[in-house]
């Protein structure tokens, strides 16, 4: 219940990487489904290096 509250308050999310329909990568919270707006984890070199495409 505390984790759900932290998501609602936008304090702590459980981010993971998901592929989009067009093949790009983005991050989404496992608990609340919110997409990461910061741009850190989508198609950046960090994400590309993570799957061996950097």
Biopython code that builds the backbone (N, CA, C, O; Angstrom):
import numpy as np
from Bio.PDB.StructureBuilder import StructureBuilder

atoms = [
    (1, "UNK", "N", (0.819, -1.189, 0.000)),
    (1, "UNK", "CA", (0.000, 0.000, 0.000)),
    (1, "UNK", "C", (0.867, 1.260, 0.000)),
    (1, "UNK", "O", (0.533, 2.252, -0.648)),
    (2, "UNK", "N", (1.981, 1.213, 0.729)),
    (2, "UNK", "CA", (2.887, 2.358, 0.764)),
    (2, "UNK", "C", (3.504, 2.600, -0.615)),
    (2, "UNK", "O", (3.658, 3.747, -1.036)),
    (3, "UNK", "N", (3.856, 1.522, -1.315)),
    (3, "UNK", "CA", (4.449, 1.672, -2.647)),
    (3, "UNK", "C", (3.463, 2.307, -3.616)),
    (3, "UNK", "O", (3.850, 3.139, -4.437)),
    (4, "UNK", "N", (2.200, 1.926, -3.532)),
    (4, "UNK", "CA", (1.182, 2.524, -4.397)),
    (4, "UNK", "C", (1.030, 4.010, -4.088)),
    (4, "UNK", "O", (0.844, 4.817, -4.998)),
    (5, "UNK", "N", (1.108, 4.368, -2.826)),
    (5, "UNK", "CA", (1.024, 5.771, -2.441)),
    (5, "UNK", "C", (2.218, 6.555, -2.977)),
    (5, "UNK", "O", (2.063, 7.687, -3.434)),
    (6, "UNK", "N", (3.404, 5.962, -2.923)),
    (6, "UNK", "CA", (4.590, 6.643, -3.448)),
    (6, "UNK", "C", (4.467, 6.889, -4.951)),
    (6, "UNK", "O", (4.919, 7.920, -5.449)),
    (7, "UNK", "N", (3.853, 5.941, -5.680)),
    (7, "UNK", "CA", (3.603, 6.148, -7.111)),
    (7, "UNK", "C", (2.633, 7.299, -7.324)),
    (7, "UNK", "O", (2.859, 8.158, -8.177)),
    (8, "UNK", "N", (1.565, 7.318, -6.558)),
    (8, "UNK", "CA", (0.558, 8.380, -6.716)),
    (8, "UNK", "C", (1.138, 9.752, -6.416)),
    (8, "UNK", "O", (0.750, 10.742, -7.035)),
    (9, "UNK", "N", (2.069, 9.814, -5.463)),
    (9, "UNK", "CA", (2.716, 11.077, -5.122)),
    (9, "UNK", "C", (3.888, 11.395, -6.050)),
    (9, "UNK", "O", (4.540, 12.429, -5.906)),
    (10, "UNK", "N", (4.151, 10.495, -7.003)),
    (10, "UNK", "CA", (5.237, 10.647, -7.969)),
    (10, "UNK", "C", (6.598, 10.761, -7.283)),
    (10, "UNK", "O", (7.457, 11.537, -7.702)),
    (11, "UNK", "N", (6.775, 9.982, -6.231)),
    (11, "UNK", "CA", (8.029, 9.989, -5.484)),
    (11, "UNK", "C", (8.922, 8.819, -5.889)),
    (11, "UNK", "O", (10.121, 9.000, -6.099)),
    (12, "UNK", "N", (8.354, 7.634, -5.999)),
    (12, "UNK", "CA", (9.153, 6.449, -6.319)),
    (12, "UNK", "C", (8.343, 5.520, -7.212)),
    (12, "UNK", "O", (7.246, 5.091, -6.853)),
    (13, "UNK", "N", (8.899, 5.219, -8.374)),
    (13, "UNK", "CA", (8.273, 4.291, -9.305)),
    (13, "UNK", "C", (9.173, 3.069, -9.475)),
    (13, "UNK", "O", (10.355, 3.112, -9.135)),
    (14, "UNK", "N", (8.617, 1.991, -9.994)),
    (14, "UNK", "CA", (9.360, 0.766, -10.271)),
    (14, "UNK", "C", (9.548, 0.671, -11.787)),
    (14, "UNK", "O", (8.811, -0.041, -12.469)),
    (15, "UNK", "N", (10.558, 1.410, -12.315)),
    (15, "UNK", "CA", (10.750, 1.522, -13.754)),
    (15, "UNK", "C", (11.316, 0.245, -14.353)),
    (15, "UNK", "O", (12.156, -0.411, -13.736)),
    (16, "UNK", "N", (10.864, -0.111, -15.544)),
    (16, "UNK", "CA", (11.466, -1.167, -16.341)),
    (16, "UNK", "C", (11.355, -0.785, -17.813)),
    (16, "UNK", "O", (10.529, 0.049, -18.185)),
    (17, "UNK", "N", (12.181, -1.394, -18.639)),
    (17, "UNK", "CA", (12.262, -1.044, -20.059)),
    (17, "UNK", "C", (11.295, -1.913, -20.851)),
    (17, "UNK", "O", (11.230, -3.126, -20.651)),
    (18, "UNK", "N", (10.543, -1.284, -21.754)),
    (18, "UNK", "CA", (9.604, -1.983, -22.628)),
    (18, "UNK", "C", (9.819, -1.538, -24.069)),
    (18, "UNK", "O", (10.172, -0.385, -24.313)),
    (19, "UNK", "N", (9.613, -2.438, -25.025)),
    (19, "UNK", "CA", (9.680, -2.023, -26.429)),
    (19, "UNK", "C", (8.351, -1.432, -26.887)),
    (19, "UNK", "O", (7.283, -1.882, -26.471)),
    (20, "UNK", "N", (8.427, -0.429, -27.739)),
    (20, "UNK", "CA", (7.219, 0.152, -28.339)),
    (20, "UNK", "C", (6.915, -0.579, -29.644)),
    (20, "UNK", "O", (7.719, -1.397, -30.091)),
    (21, "UNK", "N", (5.784, -0.301, -30.252)),
    (21, "UNK", "CA", (5.396, -0.951, -31.501)),
    (21, "UNK", "C", (6.363, -0.653, -32.643)),
    (21, "UNK", "O", (6.544, -1.480, -33.537)),
    (22, "UNK", "N", (6.989, 0.536, -32.616)),
    (22, "UNK", "CA", (7.910, 0.908, -33.684)),
    (22, "UNK", "C", (9.339, 0.438, -33.438)),
    (22, "UNK", "O", (10.229, 0.765, -34.223)),
    (23, "UNK", "N", (9.584, -0.321, -32.370)),
    (23, "UNK", "CA", (10.901, -0.880, -32.096)),
    (23, "UNK", "C", (11.755, -0.077, -31.137)),
    (23, "UNK", "O", (12.799, -0.561, -30.701)),
    (24, "UNK", "N", (11.344, 1.145, -30.790)),
    (24, "UNK", "CA", (12.110, 1.936, -29.826)),
    (24, "UNK", "C", (11.850, 1.419, -28.417)),
    (24, "UNK", "O", (10.915, 0.651, -28.189)),
    (25, "UNK", "N", (12.666, 1.836, -27.497)),
    (25, "UNK", "CA", (12.529, 1.427, -26.101)),
    (25, "UNK", "C", (12.084, 2.604, -25.252)),
    (25, "UNK", "O", (12.433, 3.749, -25.537)),
    (26, "UNK", "N", (11.320, 2.323, -24.218)),
    (26, "UNK", "CA", (10.913, 3.353, -23.271)),
    (26, "UNK", "C", (10.774, 2.715, -21.896)),
    (26, "UNK", "O", (10.733, 1.490, -21.781)),
    (27, "UNK", "N", (10.703, 3.533, -20.859)),
    (27, "UNK", "CA", (10.553, 3.006, -19.509)),
    (27, "UNK", "C", (9.146, 3.272, -18.998)),
    (27, "UNK", "O", (8.552, 4.316, -19.269)),
    (28, "UNK", "N", (8.628, 2.302, -18.252)),
    (28, "UNK", "CA", (7.274, 2.379, -17.699)),
    (28, "UNK", "C", (7.294, 1.779, -16.296)),
    (28, "UNK", "O", (8.015, 0.818, -16.028)),
    (29, "UNK", "N", (6.493, 2.359, -15.409)),
    (29, "UNK", "CA", (6.388, 1.865, -14.036)),
    (29, "UNK", "C", (5.560, 0.579, -14.022)),
    (29, "UNK", "O", (4.482, 0.523, -14.614)),
    (30, "UNK", "N", (6.064, -0.444, -13.348)),
    (30, "UNK", "CA", (5.354, -1.722, -13.255)),
    (30, "UNK", "C", (4.095, -1.605, -12.412)),
    (30, "UNK", "O", (3.116, -2.308, -12.666)),
    (31, "UNK", "N", (4.104, -0.730, -11.416)),
    (31, "UNK", "CA", (2.959, -0.641, -10.502)),
    (31, "UNK", "C", (1.819, 0.204, -11.057)),
    (31, "UNK", "O", (0.667, -0.229, -11.031)),
    (32, "UNK", "N", (2.117, 1.409, -11.561)),
    (32, "UNK", "CA", (1.037, 2.320, -11.948)),
    (32, "UNK", "C", (0.888, 2.491, -13.453)),
    (32, "UNK", "O", (-0.124, 3.027, -13.906)),
    (33, "UNK", "N", (1.873, 2.050, -14.246)),
    (33, "UNK", "CA", (1.773, 2.151, -15.698)),
    (33, "UNK", "C", (2.193, 3.483, -16.279)),
    (33, "UNK", "O", (2.022, 3.703, -17.478)),
    (34, "UNK", "N", (2.738, 4.383, -15.470)),
    (34, "UNK", "CA", (3.159, 5.700, -15.956)),
    (34, "UNK", "C", (4.416, 5.570, -16.815)),
    (34, "UNK", "O", (5.337, 4.828, -16.472)),
    (35, "UNK", "N", (4.448, 6.304, -17.943)),
    (35, "UNK", "CA", (5.634, 6.356, -18.782)),
    (35, "UNK", "C", (6.615, 7.358, -18.217)),
    (35, "UNK", "O", (6.220, 8.389, -17.672)),
    (36, "UNK", "N", (7.921, 7.050, -18.350)),
    (36, "UNK", "CA", (8.964, 7.951, -17.865)),
    (36, "UNK", "C", (9.112, 9.114, -18.830)),
    (36, "UNK", "O", (9.410, 8.911, -20.007)),
    (37, "UNK", "N", (8.907, 10.324, -18.343)),
    (37, "UNK", "CA", (8.974, 11.531, -19.174)),
    (37, "UNK", "C", (10.381, 12.126, -19.243)),
    (37, "UNK", "O", (10.611, 13.063, -20.009)),
    (38, "UNK", "N", (11.326, 11.602, -18.457)),
    (38, "UNK", "CA", (12.655, 12.208, -18.404)),
    (38, "UNK", "C", (13.515, 11.868, -19.610)),
    (38, "UNK", "O", (14.500, 12.556, -19.875)),
    (39, "UNK", "N", (13.166, 10.825, -20.342)),
    (39, "UNK", "CA", (13.959, 10.439, -21.502)),
    (39, "UNK", "C", (15.160, 9.598, -21.151)),
    (39, "UNK", "O", (15.965, 9.297, -22.033)),
    (40, "UNK", "N", (15.315, 9.208, -19.915)),
    (40, "UNK", "CA", (16.474, 8.412, -19.493)),
    (40, "UNK", "C", (16.136, 6.932, -19.537)),
    (40, "UNK", "O", (15.663, 6.382, -18.542)),
    (41, "UNK", "N", (16.359, 6.292, -20.635)),
    (41, "UNK", "CA", (16.124, 4.862, -20.698)),
    (41, "UNK", "C", (15.455, 4.419, -21.968)),
    (41, "UNK", "O", (15.373, 3.219, -22.230)),
    (42, "UNK", "N", (14.985, 5.323, -22.748)),
    (42, "UNK", "CA", (14.334, 4.953, -23.992)),
    (42, "UNK", "C", (15.336, 4.574, -25.051)),
    (42, "UNK", "O", (15.939, 3.504, -24.982)),
    (43, "UNK", "N", (15.521, 5.425, -26.021)),
    (43, "UNK", "CA", (16.413, 5.106, -27.127)),
    (43, "UNK", "C", (17.796, 5.716, -26.939)),
    (43, "UNK", "O", (18.528, 5.877, -27.916)),
    (44, "UNK", "N", (18.169, 6.055, -25.723)),
    (44, "UNK", "CA", (19.485, 6.630, -25.475)),
    (44, "UNK", "C", (20.557, 5.562, -25.637)),
    (44, "UNK", "O", (20.239, 4.384, -25.804)),
    (45, "UNK", "N", (21.827, 5.963, -25.590)),
    (45, "UNK", "CA", (22.917, 5.002, -25.739)),
    (45, "UNK", "C", (22.959, 4.030, -24.570)),
    (45, "UNK", "O", (23.430, 2.903, -24.722)),
    (46, "UNK", "N", (22.475, 4.446, -23.411)),
    (46, "UNK", "CA", (22.426, 3.537, -22.268)),
    (46, "UNK", "C", (21.492, 2.377, -22.585)),
    (46, "UNK", "O", (21.844, 1.219, -22.359)),
    (47, "UNK", "N", (20.310, 2.674, -23.104)),
    (47, "UNK", "CA", (19.357, 1.631, -23.466)),
    (47, "UNK", "C", (19.876, 0.772, -24.598)),
    (47, "UNK", "O", (19.700, -0.446, -24.586)),
    (48, "UNK", "N", (20.526, 1.405, -25.595)),
    (48, "UNK", "CA", (21.081, 0.651, -26.713)),
    (48, "UNK", "C", (22.206, -0.261, -26.276)),
    (48, "UNK", "O", (22.306, -1.395, -26.744)),
    (49, "UNK", "N", (23.057, 0.224, -25.381)),
    (49, "UNK", "CA", (24.150, -0.600, -24.884)),
    (49, "UNK", "C", (23.611, -1.741, -24.028)),
    (49, "UNK", "O", (24.210, -2.815, -23.974)),
    (50, "UNK", "N", (22.495, -1.514, -23.365)),
    (50, "UNK", "CA", (21.916, -2.539, -22.496)),
    (50, "UNK", "C", (21.504, -3.755, -23.311)),
    (50, "UNK", "O", (21.631, -4.883, -22.834)),
    (51, "UNK", "N", (21.012, -3.554, -24.532)),
    (51, "UNK", "CA", (20.592, -4.689, -25.355)),
    (51, "UNK", "C", (21.611, -5.011, -26.438)),
    (51, "UNK", "O", (21.333, -5.799, -27.343)),
    (52, "UNK", "N", (22.801, -4.397, -26.347)),
    (52, "UNK", "CA", (23.874, -4.719, -27.271)),
    (52, "UNK", "C", (23.793, -4.000, -28.615)),
    (52, "UNK", "O", (24.376, -4.462, -29.595)),
    (53, "UNK", "N", (23.085, -2.885, -28.673)),
    (53, "UNK", "CA", (22.974, -2.165, -29.933)),
    (53, "UNK", "C", (23.696, -0.826, -29.892)),
    (53, "UNK", "O", (23.489, -0.004, -30.785)),
    (54, "UNK", "N", (24.544, -0.572, -28.883)),
    (54, "UNK", "CA", (25.203, 0.712, -28.724)),
    (54, "UNK", "C", (26.333, 0.869, -29.595)),
    (54, "UNK", "O", (26.991, 1.910, -29.571)),
]
sb = StructureBuilder()
sb.init_structure("model")
sb.init_model(0)
sb.init_chain("A")
sb.init_seg("    ")
for serial, (resi, resn, name, xyz) in enumerate(atoms, 1):
    if name == "N":
        sb.init_residue(resn, " ", resi, " ")
    sb.init_atom(name, np.array(xyz, "f"), 0.0, 1.0, " ", f" {name:<3s}", serial, name[0])
structure = sb.get_structure()
